[in-house]
Amino acid sequence: MTVLALMLAAFVTGILNTASGGGAIVSFLAMTATGIPPLTAHATCQLVTPMSFLTAARHAGRHRPAVPLLVAGCSGTVAGVAILAVTPPATFAALAPFVLVPAVVLVVVQGRVKRHVDRSHPVLRPRATAVTMLACGLYAGLIGVGCGTLVLVVLGLATRWPAGTLAGLMRVRNVLLLGMALLVAATFAVTGLVDWHAAALLALPGLAGGWLGTKLAGRLPDPVLRAGIVATALGGAIWMVLR
């Protein structure tokens, strides 16, 4: 039953990651519910996150992000993982319920963010864009959940991507997230924090969910998806505080 629950959580995570965002909350809570320590659960989720975005690789030719943005985002992720690597597990466990709070906020506002990005004019200069993307990468390494919304905001406000359609920006975002996720995964793999048995269970369902999510993007009702993620995250945060 535990194995099936983890695989189902990974499948749902893959769908949410590519179709909307915030899916890692599902896998994280499923793993902690089985007794896996929060820091190990986070590291393992981050290790398998690239599986959700592998289907974005086919857009890399036409929708690849600028190299400075990719470098900035990836540099931030390495810094974030480095901080976690020296963080005591007990400290992360105590902070984990509250780490979910900013993730919930990002999930709640992502629909409004998408509408704003679709209508907005670029206002960020290249240097400011790179610095902001570095901060996004740091958040990705430390927390991860909700990073896609932050990256979408940066891309929508960057001078590099004027007058693009929201669908095009989403593809650029997913390619950028794939690059960042691969580096996060590689960095976490050498920290000793990963539960490799759980990672093996999550990988293929995450890939399948990510593939399905790319097919369903724009077809699933965002309010329903967001409500489900928010309810899951808040319920999980309360459970982690009370247990």
C-alpha positions as CSV (number, residue, x, y, z in Angstrom):
1,M,0.0,0.0,0.0
2,T,2.9,2.4,0.9
3,V,4.5,1.7,-2.5
4,L,1.3,2.3,-4.4
5,A,0.7,5.5,-2.5
6,L,4.1,6.9,-3.3
7,M,3.8,6.0,-6.9
8,L,0.4,7.6,-7.2
9,A,1.7,10.7,-5.4
10,A,4.6,10.9,-7.9
11,F,2.2,10.5,-10.9
12,V,-0.1,13.4,-9.6
13,T,3.0,15.5,-8.9
14,G,4.2,15.1,-12.5
15,I,0.8,16.2,-13.8
16,L,0.6,19.2,-11.6
17,N,4.2,20.3,-12.2
18,T,3.7,20.6,-16.0
19,A,0.0,21.4,-16.2
20,S,-0.1,24.0,-13.4
21,G,2.5,24.0,-10.7
22,G,3.1,23.1,-7.0
23,G,3.0,19.4,-7.5
24,A,6.0,18.6,-5.4
25,I,3.9,19.3,-2.3
26,V,2.0,16.0,-3.0
27,S,5.1,13.8,-3.1
28,F,6.7,15.6,-0.2
29,L,3.8,15.0,2.1
30,A,3.3,11.4,0.9
31,M,6.9,10.6,1.8
32,T,6.8,12.3,5.2
33,A,3.5,10.4,5.9
34,T,5.4,7.1,5.4
35,G,8.0,8.1,8.0
36,I,10.7,9.5,5.8
37,P,12.4,12.5,7.5
38,P,11.4,15.9,5.9
39,L,14.9,16.8,4.8
40,T,15.3,13.4,3.1
41,A,11.9,13.7,1.6
42,H,12.7,17.1,0.2
43,A,16.0,16.0,-1.3
44,T,14.4,12.9,-2.8
45,C,11.6,14.9,-4.4
46,Q,14.1,17.4,-5.8
47,L,16.1,14.5,-7.2
48,V,13.2,13.1,-9.2
49,T,11.7,16.5,-10.2
50,P,13.5,16.5,-13.6
51,M,11.4,13.4,-14.6
52,S,8.3,15.7,-14.6
53,F,9.9,18.1,-17.0
54,L,11.8,15.8,-19.4
55,T,9.0,16.2,-22.0
56,A,10.0,19.9,-22.0
57,A,13.3,18.9,-23.7
58,R,11.5,18.7,-27.1
59,H,10.9,22.5,-26.9
60,A,14.5,23.3,-26.2
61,G,15.3,24.1,-29.8
62,R,12.5,26.7,-30.4
63,H,12.0,27.9,-26.8
64,R,15.3,27.7,-25.1
65,P,16.0,30.4,-22.5
66,A,18.9,32.8,-22.8
67,V,22.2,31.4,-21.5
68,P,22.7,34.1,-18.8
69,L,19.3,33.2,-17.3
70,L,20.1,29.5,-17.3
71,V,23.5,30.1,-15.7
72,A,22.0,32.4,-13.1
73,G,19.2,30.1,-12.2
74,C,21.5,27.1,-12.0
75,S,24.0,29.0,-9.9
76,G,21.2,29.8,-7.4
77,T,20.1,26.2,-7.2
78,V,23.6,25.0,-6.3
79,A,23.8,27.7,-3.5
80,G,20.4,26.6,-2.2
81,V,21.4,22.9,-2.1
82,A,24.7,23.8,-0.5
83,I,22.9,25.6,2.4
84,L,20.6,22.6,2.9
85,A,23.5,20.2,2.9
86,V,24.9,21.8,6.1
87,T,21.4,22.3,7.7
88,P,20.7,19.9,10.6
89,P,17.8,17.5,9.8
90,A,16.1,18.5,13.0
91,T,16.1,22.2,12.0
92,F,14.6,21.4,8.6
93,A,12.0,19.2,10.2
94,A,11.0,22.1,12.5
95,L,10.8,24.6,9.7
96,A,9.2,22.3,7.1
97,P,5.5,23.1,8.0
98,F,6.3,26.8,7.6
99,V,8.2,26.3,4.4
100,L,5.0,25.2,2.9
101,V,3.4,28.6,3.6
102,P,5.2,30.6,0.9
103,A,4.6,27.7,-1.5
104,V,0.8,27.9,-0.8
105,V,0.9,31.6,-1.4
106,L,2.6,31.1,-4.8
107,V,0.1,28.4,-5.8
108,V,-2.8,30.7,-4.8
109,V,-1.6,33.6,-6.9
110,Q,-0.3,31.7,-9.9
111,G,-3.5,32.1,-11.9
112,R,-3.4,35.9,-11.4
113,V,0.3,35.9,-12.2
114,K,-0.4,34.1,-15.5
115,R,-3.0,36.7,-16.5
116,H,-0.8,39.6,-15.5
117,V,2.2,38.1,-17.5
118,D,0.0,37.7,-20.5
119,R,-0.9,41.4,-20.5
120,S,2.2,43.0,-19.1
121,H,5.0,44.8,-20.9
122,P,8.6,43.9,-20.1
123,V,10.2,46.1,-17.4
124,L,13.3,44.2,-16.2
125,R,16.7,45.0,-17.7
126,P,19.0,42.0,-18.5
127,R,21.1,42.4,-15.5
128,A,18.1,42.7,-13.1
129,T,16.6,39.7,-14.8
130,A,19.7,37.6,-14.2
131,V,19.9,38.7,-10.5
132,T,16.2,37.9,-10.0
133,M,16.7,34.5,-11.7
134,L,19.6,33.8,-9.4
135,A,17.2,34.4,-6.5
136,C,14.7,32.0,-8.1
137,G,17.4,29.4,-8.3
138,L,18.2,29.9,-4.6
139,Y,14.5,29.4,-3.8
140,A,14.5,26.3,-6.0
141,G,17.3,24.7,-4.2
142,L,16.0,25.6,-0.7
143,I,12.3,25.0,-1.2
144,G,11.5,24.2,-4.8
145,V,7.7,24.2,-4.6
146,G,6.3,27.2,-6.4
147,C,9.5,28.0,-8.2
148,G,7.7,27.7,-11.6
149,T,5.5,30.6,-10.7
150,L,8.5,32.8,-9.8
151,V,10.3,31.9,-13.0
152,L,7.2,32.7,-15.0
153,V,7.0,36.2,-13.4
154,V,10.7,36.9,-14.2
155,L,10.3,35.7,-17.8
156,G,7.2,37.8,-18.3
157,L,8.8,40.9,-17.0
158,A,12.1,40.5,-18.8
159,T,13.1,42.6,-21.7
160,R,14.4,39.5,-23.4
161,W,10.9,38.1,-23.9
162,P,8.6,40.9,-25.1
163,A,5.2,40.3,-26.8
164,G,5.4,36.5,-26.3
165,T,2.3,34.4,-25.9
166,L,1.7,32.9,-22.5
167,A,2.0,29.4,-24.0
168,G,5.4,30.3,-25.4
169,L,6.5,31.7,-22.1
170,M,5.3,28.5,-20.4
171,R,7.4,26.4,-22.7
172,V,10.5,28.6,-22.1
173,R,9.8,28.3,-18.4
174,N,9.6,24.5,-18.5
175,V,12.9,24.3,-20.5
176,L,14.5,26.6,-17.9
177,L,13.1,24.6,-15.0
178,L,14.3,21.4,-16.6
179,G,17.9,22.7,-16.6
180,M,17.6,23.9,-13.0
181,A,16.0,20.7,-11.9
182,L,18.7,18.6,-13.5
183,L,21.4,20.5,-11.7
184,V,19.5,20.4,-8.4
185,A,19.1,16.6,-8.8
186,A,22.8,16.1,-9.6
187,T,23.8,18.2,-6.6
188,F,21.4,16.5,-4.2
189,A,22.7,13.1,-5.5
190,V,26.1,13.6,-3.9
191,T,24.9,15.1,-0.6
192,G,23.9,11.7,1.0
193,L,20.4,13.1,1.8
194,V,18.5,11.1,-0.9
195,D,16.4,8.0,-0.1
196,W,17.3,6.1,-3.3
197,H,14.7,3.4,-2.8
198,A,11.9,6.0,-2.7
199,A,13.5,7.8,-5.7
200,A,13.3,4.7,-7.7
201,L,9.6,4.4,-6.9
202,L,8.9,8.0,-7.8
203,A,10.9,8.3,-11.1
204,L,8.7,6.5,-13.7
205,P,5.3,7.6,-12.3
206,G,6.7,11.2,-12.3
207,L,7.7,10.9,-15.9
208,A,4.3,9.5,-16.9
209,G,2.5,12.3,-15.0
210,G,4.7,14.9,-16.5
211,W,4.0,13.6,-20.0
212,L,0.2,13.6,-19.3
213,G,0.5,17.1,-17.7
214,T,1.9,18.6,-20.9
215,K,-1.0,17.1,-22.8
216,L,-3.5,18.5,-20.3
217,A,-2.0,21.9,-19.8
218,G,-4.6,24.6,-20.4
219,R,-7.4,22.0,-20.4
220,L,-7.8,21.3,-16.7
221,P,-9.6,23.9,-14.5
222,D,-6.8,25.9,-12.8
223,P,-9.1,26.9,-9.8
224,V,-9.8,23.2,-9.0
225,L,-6.1,22.3,-9.3
226,R,-5.0,25.2,-7.1
227,A,-7.7,24.4,-4.5
228,G,-6.6,20.8,-4.3
229,I,-2.9,21.7,-3.9
230,V,-3.6,24.4,-1.3
231,A,-5.9,22.1,0.8
232,T,-3.2,19.4,0.6
233,A,-0.4,21.8,1.6
234,L,-2.3,23.4,4.5
235,G,-3.6,20.0,5.8
236,G,0.0,18.6,5.6
237,A,1.4,21.6,7.4
238,I,-1.1,21.3,10.2
239,W,-0.4,17.6,10.4
240,M,3.4,18.1,10.6
241,V,3.0,20.7,13.4
242,L,0.6,18.5,15.5
243,R,2.2,15.1,15.0
